[in-house]
Amino acid sequence: MHDFNYLRPKSLADAVAAFKNAGDGRYLAGGQTMIPVMKQRLASPSDVIDLSQVPELKGIAVNGGIVAIGAMTSHAEVAASKDVQAAIPALADLASGIGDPHVRNRGTIGGSIANNDPAADYPAAVVGLNATVVTDRRRIAAADFFTGMFGTALEEGELVTRVEFPTPEAAAYEKFLHPASRFALVGVFVARTKSGVRAAVTGAGPCVFRETVLEQALTRTFAANAVKNIDIDASNLNSDIHGSAEYRAHLVGVLAARAVAKAR
Ligand SMILES: Cc1cc2nc3c(=O)[nH]c(=O)nc-3n(C[C@H](O)[C@H](O)[C@H](O)COP(=O)(O)OP(=O)(O)OC[C@H]3O[C@@H](n4cnc5c(N)ncnc54)[C@H](O)[C@@H]3O)c2cc1C
């Protein structure tokens, strides 16, 4: 690693100011991606701005059908939250399946979505539940937030403060996990909401996406049989040593069926 300034601001305003004053600043959440990236010298920031002492980024609140989760909330906290378990059990379940205990205790929802790994779990919930990402500058709809592989709508220095998830009528997440990292080879989040059925897929393509073929079938019948053997187009899906595009397309239907069965 190169030398860098380590800053630990005590408020949101100070964190944003620290970034503005830095030559090449980077925010640090749990460091689960940032530290390896810096060790490999893929990033060599002049200033590392640790968000762990910023109170505005902490906590879980349930109000008026919205579950708001602070950006610095760890996966373990979401998984263990009685409020999340009661309001959106699928979200607590998703968080409980991320990585291993170390990753769940250090990794955060803000870091996960800002990083937008194509195989990450949270993006499927953000899109599947039509959540809103709140930053220090604006509110960003799920549909606009994830822009491509490791890409987001976040501007230079823009800080995710919380994610607001509307409570669905029914929802569930199922993933086929990579046995070593536990990242999703494919993950499917299905949700039945007041405004319709949503199905978000992670791991299968370069970035999380809504699968309209699933949504149309589940709108007709919200049942596992409606999607179990569904034909999913493999042409834009990932193909690598872990699985072909066709295999991933097959998994989308299998996991969607499991998720619907669980949601019901
Ligand atoms: C071994 C291993 C297994 C894993 N398995 C899974 C898995 O199964 N499923 C899964 O979904 N994920 C998995 N992860 C990813 C993990 O869950 C973390 O969410 C991810 O690595 C980001 O880490 P972090 O939250 O500590 O953020 P950091 O590493 O600290 O930051 C990541 C990036 O986000 C930026 N950032 C952080 N917070 C904010 C913010 N509030 N606003 C704006 N930018 C911000 C940082 O500047 C940095 O660019 C795994 C990671 C590891 C190391």
The ligand as a MOL file (V3000), in Angstrom:
LIG
                    3D

  0  0  0     0  0            999 V3000
M  V30 BEGIN CTAB
M  V30 COUNTS 53 58 0 0 0
M  V30 BEGIN ATOM
M  V30 1 C -14.6520 -13.0140 1.0760 0
M  V30 2 C -15.7920 -12.1280 0.6940 0
M  V30 3 C -17.0210 -12.6980 0.4270 0
M  V30 4 C -18.1020 -11.8860 0.0610 0
M  V30 5 N -19.3010 -12.4800 -0.2240 0
M  V30 6 C -20.3370 -11.7100 -0.5930 0
M  V30 7 C -21.6010 -12.2730 -0.8890 0
M  V30 8 O -21.8490 -13.4880 -0.7780 0
M  V30 9 N -22.5950 -11.4440 -1.2900 0
M  V30 10 C -22.4110 -10.0860 -1.3890 0
M  V30 11 O -23.3500 -9.3860 -1.7440 0
M  V30 12 N -21.2480 -9.5210 -1.0780 0
M  V30 13 C -20.2070 -10.2850 -0.6820 0
M  V30 14 N -19.0230 -9.6940 -0.3730 0
M  V30 15 C -18.9290 -8.2050 -0.4390 0
M  V30 16 C -19.1810 -7.5970 0.9540 0
M  V30 17 O -20.4220 -8.0100 1.4080 0
M  V30 18 C -19.1330 -6.0520 1.0190 0
M  V30 19 O -20.4040 -5.4880 0.9920 0
M  V30 20 C -18.3750 -5.3910 -0.0810 0
M  V30 21 O -17.1040 -5.9710 -0.1630 0
M  V30 22 C -18.2020 -3.8810 0.2550 0
M  V30 23 O -17.5170 -3.8000 1.4780 0
M  V30 24 P -17.7380 -2.6770 2.5470 0
M  V30 25 O -19.1580 -2.4900 2.8530 0
M  V30 26 O -16.8220 -2.9900 3.6670 0
M  V30 27 O -17.2880 -1.3340 1.7830 0
M  V30 28 P -15.8000 -0.8270 1.4820 0
M  V30 29 O -14.9610 -1.9440 1.0190 0
M  V30 30 O -15.2840 -0.0360 2.6320 0
M  V30 31 O -16.1260 0.1780 0.2870 0
M  V30 32 C -16.4670 -0.3280 -0.9930 0
M  V30 33 C -16.6060 0.8420 -1.9850 0
M  V30 34 O -17.7620 1.6060 -1.6840 0
M  V30 35 C -17.4250 2.9580 -1.3750 0
M  V30 36 N -18.3240 3.3250 -0.2760 0
M  V30 37 C -18.4360 2.7000 0.9220 0
M  V30 38 N -19.4450 3.2520 1.6320 0
M  V30 39 C -19.9510 4.2590 0.8810 0
M  V30 40 C -21.0140 5.1970 1.0690 0
M  V30 41 N -21.7630 5.2010 2.1770 0
M  V30 42 N -21.2640 6.0820 0.0780 0
M  V30 43 C -20.5230 6.0730 -1.0740 0
M  V30 44 N -19.5140 5.2100 -1.3050 0
M  V30 45 C -19.2410 4.3130 -0.3350 0
M  V30 46 C -15.9450 2.9420 -1.0120 0
M  V30 47 O -15.3130 4.1790 -1.2630 0
M  V30 48 C -15.4250 1.8430 -1.9220 0
M  V30 49 O -15.2260 2.3480 -3.2220 0
M  V30 50 C -17.9290 -10.4830 -0.0130 0
M  V30 51 C -16.6870 -9.9100 0.2910 0
M  V30 52 C -15.6220 -10.7090 0.6480 0
M  V30 53 C -14.3040 -10.0660 0.9760 0
M  V30 END ATOM
M  V30 BEGIN BOND
M  V30 1 1 1 2
M  V30 2 1 2 3
M  V30 3 2 2 52
M  V30 4 2 3 4
M  V30 5 1 4 5
M  V30 6 1 4 50
M  V30 7 2 5 6
M  V30 8 1 6 7
M  V30 9 1 6 13
M  V30 10 2 7 8
M  V30 11 1 7 9
M  V30 12 1 9 10
M  V30 13 2 10 11
M  V30 14 1 10 12
M  V30 15 2 12 13
M  V30 16 1 13 14
M  V30 17 1 14 15
M  V30 18 1 14 50
M  V30 19 1 15 16
M  V30 20 1 16 17
M  V30 21 1 16 18
M  V30 22 1 18 19
M  V30 23 1 18 20
M  V30 24 1 20 21
M  V30 25 1 20 22
M  V30 26 1 22 23
M  V30 27 1 23 24
M  V30 28 2 24 25
M  V30 29 1 24 26
M  V30 30 1 24 27
M  V30 31 1 27 28
M  V30 32 2 28 29
M  V30 33 1 28 30
M  V30 34 1 28 31
M  V30 35 1 31 32
M  V30 36 1 32 33
M  V30 37 1 33 34
M  V30 38 1 33 48
M  V30 39 1 34 35
M  V30 40 1 35 36
M  V30 41 1 35 46
M  V30 42 1 36 37
M  V30 43 1 36 45
M  V30 44 2 37 38
M  V30 45 1 38 39
M  V30 46 1 39 40
M  V30 47 2 39 45
M  V30 48 1 40 41
M  V30 49 2 40 42
M  V30 50 1 42 43
M  V30 51 2 43 44
M  V30 52 1 44 45
M  V30 53 1 46 47
M  V30 54 1 46 48
M  V30 55 1 48 49
M  V30 56 2 50 51
M  V30 57 1 51 52
M  V30 58 1 52 53
M  V30 END BOND
M  V30 END CTAB
M  END
